[in-house]
Amino acid sequence: MKVTMDVGPDGVALITISNPPVNALANP
């Protein structure tokens, strides 16, 4: 899981949580 925080021009913090697909983690 990747969590990134960006502060926009209006001073509001945007927290983006990106979860990779489950099938991308399950390698045969």
CNS distance restraints for C-alpha pairs under 8 A (distance, minus, plus):
assign (resid   1 and name CA) (resid  17 and name CA) 7.17 0.50 0.50
assign (resid   1 and name CA) (resid  18 and name CA) 6.07 0.50 0.50
assign (resid   1 and name CA) (resid  19 and name CA) 5.04 0.50 0.50
assign (resid   1 and name CA) (resid  20 and name CA) 6.86 0.50 0.50
assign (resid   2 and name CA) (resid  17 and name CA) 5.86 0.50 0.50
assign (resid   2 and name CA) (resid  18 and name CA) 5.31 0.50 0.50
assign (resid   2 and name CA) (resid  19 and name CA) 6.66 0.50 0.50
assign (resid   3 and name CA) (resid  15 and name CA) 7.08 0.50 0.50
assign (resid   3 and name CA) (resid  16 and name CA) 5.78 0.50 0.50
assign (resid   3 and name CA) (resid  17 and name CA) 4.58 0.50 0.50
assign (resid   3 and name CA) (resid  18 and name CA) 6.43 0.50 0.50
assign (resid   4 and name CA) (resid  15 and name CA) 5.85 0.50 0.50
assign (resid   4 and name CA) (resid  16 and name CA) 5.27 0.50 0.50
assign (resid   4 and name CA) (resid  17 and name CA) 6.55 0.50 0.50
assign (resid   5 and name CA) (resid  13 and name CA) 6.61 0.50 0.50
assign (resid   5 and name CA) (resid  14 and name CA) 5.59 0.50 0.50
assign (resid   5 and name CA) (resid  15 and name CA) 4.42 0.50 0.50
assign (resid   5 and name CA) (resid  16 and name CA) 6.21 0.50 0.50
assign (resid   6 and name CA) (resid  13 and name CA) 5.68 0.50 0.50
assign (resid   6 and name CA) (resid  14 and name CA) 5.12 0.50 0.50
assign (resid   6 and name CA) (resid  15 and name CA) 6.46 0.50 0.50
assign (resid   7 and name CA) (resid  11 and name CA) 5.83 0.50 0.50
assign (resid   7 and name CA) (resid  12 and name CA) 5.66 0.50 0.50
assign (resid   7 and name CA) (resid  13 and name CA) 4.34 0.50 0.50
assign (resid   7 and name CA) (resid  14 and name CA) 5.96 0.50 0.50
assign (resid   8 and name CA) (resid  12 and name CA) 5.46 0.50 0.50
assign (resid   8 and name CA) (resid  13 and name CA) 6.25 0.50 0.50
assign (resid   8 and name CA) (resid  14 and name CA) 7.02 0.50 0.50
assign (resid  20 and name CA) (resid  24 and name CA) 6.77 0.50 0.50
assign (resid  20 and name CA) (resid  25 and name CA) 7.63 0.50 0.50
assign (resid  21 and name CA) (resid  25 and name CA) 7.05 0.50 0.50
assign (resid  22 and name CA) (resid  26 and name CA) 6.51 0.50 0.50
assign (resid  23 and name CA) (resid  27 and name CA) 7.39 0.50 0.50
